[in-house]
């Protein structure tokens, strides 16, 4: 019989690893809960159009990586490649703006991108994300970043580098885009094929290229910072000074542009040596309106949990849930009693594992040892 394999780019999170996941989720839930953030759970699939309009057709995510399909009603649906677009759709559709004030919404769950699987890159992966909708305050940018840094530090990841940049306004980017295209066009033939393609479709993304020759050419390219309006630059300076006040270290990366089209002003990434970006985010002041809602400035981020947990596994063993009590029993009467005792102890809040094997005592003792329980209850006929 042919054994059915898991789909390429997907993984099972097995019991030996799940302790990390529960620990990270619990830590995030506590930190975000203390900051007035509320959890939101949106569907795994959405109309394809949501991502096309939200993330942008010229992005890799929409252009190459979406899991899209027609359902039986002939609608084009897509497994969500990220969380922001769905949260914004929900915010608009459920009139959460009508509730008034700022909404701080967080989520955790699987996302899907058809990428080439490699270390830290899967086709089904998980994000923990925060979206703060309804505020243009500079303080919101600093608060959002600080909360992510708090979560990373609380789980034990202290050597994560924060990179920040400002993408300015749409107008700032239009003038930058023109300057960049002017600069790169004479080098067109020397650029890698992806970058050549982006020159007309999405030139800012060329800055992200990992190809050496392209990076050489970019060395003398104009920087986005030089196209920022005075207001945009001042705004960015205020964000940076708030980060400094909070004691958060950052590096300005003038080439940080992010892979999704909805960003404006502050953009940032949490960088690790092993996987590159563990997370990223930024301000997206135009997205709510773009998707049919009222004018609503917003900022958010998402952290990739496979990457975060991959780093954590190098630092510590799996946060466990060892048993308190292990019950060993042998013989009909003792075995019957064991069940009642196990239930009674569990009802007091203890974690109790009962050996069901009926095998020789020494074998059961071996398992009791390995369970990590502090106490072993032994029931026998004599
Ligand atoms: P993103 O940078 O596309 O941003 O993804 C955030 C994080 O998700 C990445 O830094 C990475 O850790 C993880 N990630 C992305 N793709 C994969 C993959 N194929 N396998 C494993 N991990 C992956 C967003 O998704 C934005 N929605 C973030 C945001 C929220 N911006 C504003 N609000």
Boltz pocket constraint, residues with backbone or C-beta under 6 A from the ligand:
constraints:
  - pocket:
      binder: B
      contacts: [[A, 81], [A, 82], [A, 83], [A, 84], [A, 113], [A, 115], [A, 120], [A, 121], [A, 122], [A, 123], [A, 124], [A, 125], [A, 126], [A, 127], [A, 129], [A, 130], [A, 131], [A, 259], [A, 260], [A, 270], [A, 277], [A, 278], [A, 279], [A, 280], [A, 281], [A, 282], [A, 284], [A, 299], [A, 300], [A, 301], [A, 302], [A, 303], [A, 304], [A, 305], [A, 306], [A, 307]]
      max_distance: 6.0
